[in-house]
Amino acid sequence: MAATGTRALDLIARAGVEHRVHEYEPPDRHGRDRDRRPAYGLDAAAALGIDPARIHKTLAASVDGRLVLAVVPVARELDLKRLADAVGARRAVMADPAEAERATGFVVGGISPLGSRRPIPVVIDAAALELESIFVSAGRRGLQVELAPADLVRLANAKVAPIARNAVEG
């Protein structure tokens, strides 16, 4: 299978963790859709026929000036205040995408909570632990890895906290 060779998948394989790799063709935005805000996680859920509650996006935030990766269901939003509280900080804002890409070595839409270029703290939404398995990016757009939430927590050396909130309707 062509879905090998990302740092995230290499880390999982070296740890001997049970997982499944899922590839799909990410949508190519063009025409009127080209300026639409990307919804990489929801696109993945639709392409794979998976409940969006099981697909988790990895978002980069600047928390008191340091980068933190937050893993939340794609159908929900990251609560920045809760994220700051979870890591004992005062303030969190979304990180600059270019900064996130430089620090992780992954492109936006393909950022994985595993295998970043340098160590970055990871916080996973507590609701993930209620699921038998979850999907996260395996390190590139169009590539998801399915694994047990407890394995993700262990491999990412992650903190678990309630950091997601329902999406704001607009």
N, C-alpha and C positions, 0 to 999 in steps of 0.2 A: 504494500500500500504506500502511496506517496506521502501519507501523513506522518512523516517521521522527521526527526532532525531539529525540532525546536528545543530550546533549553528547558522549557516546561515539561515536555514529554520525556526528555532525557532524564530529568530529575525524578519523575514518577517511575520510570523504568529502573533506574539505579536503586530506588527504594523498594522495588518489588511490590508496588501497590497495584491491586486489581483496578483496572480501568478499561474504558472503551473510548476509542477515537471516532469522532463523527465529522466527516467532511461535507461541505455543501458549497454551492456557488453563491457567493455574496452578490447582492444586487448591484448592478452597475448603474449608478444614477446618471441620468442624462435628460435632456429636454427640460420640462417643467420641474422634474424631481431633482435636478442637479443641485439646487440650492436648499433643498429640504434638509432639515436637521436630521442627521443620520440616526437610525434606530437599530444599531448593529445587533443587539440582543434580541429584539423582537423579530428582526429579519431572520436570525438564526432559529428562533422558535418556530416561525412559520415554515422555513425551509426544511427543518427536521421533523415537523409535525409533533412538536413537544409542547407541553403545557408551559407557558411563560414563567410560571411559579418555580419551575425546575431549572431554568436557565438564569445564570447569575452574571452580571456585568462587573467588571473591575474598573473602578473609578479612582483617579489620583486626586488627592486633596493636599493642600498646603495647611498643615496644622501647627500653629505657632511657629511658622517658618520652616518646618521640616515636612518632607513628603511622606504621605501615608497612603496605602492602597486600601480601598473599601470595596467589599464584595457584597452586592445586594441583588435581589431578584430584579430581572429586567422590567417587570410590570410595576415596580415600585421606584421610589426616589430615595436618594441618599439624604438623610437628615444630618446636615453639617454640625448642628449643635450637639446632637447625640454622639456623633463621631468624635468631636472635641472632648466631650465628657468621658468617652470610653478610653481615651488615651491620656486622661488627666491634663488636658490642655484648655486654654481659654477660648481660642478662636480657630475656626476652620473655614477655608474657602476652596473652591475648586482650583486645582493647579493649572498652570499654563500647559496646554497640550504638548508643546515642543519640549518643555521641561520634563513632562511625564515620559515622553518618547526617549529622550536622552538618558534619563535615569534607569528606565526599565529595559531599554533596547528593543521594545516592541512598538508597533505603530498603533495609534488610536483606533479602536475597533478590534484590536487584536492583543490588547494588553492582558497578560495573564498574571494571576496572583502568585505564580510559581516561576522561578528561573530568571528573575530580574538581574540585570547587569551587576547591580550592587544591592546589598541588603536594604530592604525597605520594609518597615512595619506593615503588617496586614491585619485588618479587622474585618471579620465575617459576620454578616447579620445573623442573629440568633435563630431566626426562623429556618435557616438552612439545616439546622440539626434535626428538625422534625421530618426531613425527607430521607428516603432510603438512599437516593443518589442525586447529585446535582451536576449540572453542566457549567463549565467555565471555559474561557478562551484557552486554547492550547498554545498560544503565542503568535498567531497570525489570523487575519480575517478569513472566515470560511473554515475554521478548524476549532472544534470544541472537544473537550475531554470530559467524560462522565466518570465520576468517582464518588465514593462515600464522603459525606461532609466531614466526618471525623478524620478521614485520611487527609483531606485538604487542610484542615486545621493543623494537623500534626506536621505535614510537609511544609506548610507556609509559616510554621511557628506563630500562628495567628492568635489573636485575641478574639473572643466571641462576645458580641454585645448587640442589643436591639438598636440598629443604626438606620433602618429603613422606615419610610412612611409611605402612605398611599399617595399615588401620583396626584398632583394638583390638576384639576380639570380647568381647561382654559378655552 
